[in-house]
Amino acid sequence: MVKLPIISADEVIGALNKKGFKKVRQSGSHIALQKLEEGKTNTVIVPAHKELAKGTLRSIIRKSGLTVEDFLKLL
């Protein structure tokens, strides 16, 4: 298993923007990003924290449809 770095929500959002995700709304400290894929909408929620927990980051990566290796290349 690849070791994840400790990164901020802004870095995660920047990486997901490179893959076509767009910010659609924010409710409190949670930012919703969406991407239209094959007629379906993929929604990922990112908590706006300075440091994301590794489990939270891994969940965001999984929900985005990326592998950890592909995600790390976007940083």
Sequence and secondary structure as in RCSB ss.txt:
>XXXX:A:sequence
MVKLPIISADEVIGALNKKGFKKVRQSGSHIALQKLEEGKTNTVIVPAHKELAKGTLRSIIRKSGLTVEDFLKLL
>XXXX:A:secstr
        HHHHHHHHHHTT EEEEEETTEEEEEEEETTEEEEEEEE  SS  HHHHHHHHHHHT  HHHHHHH 
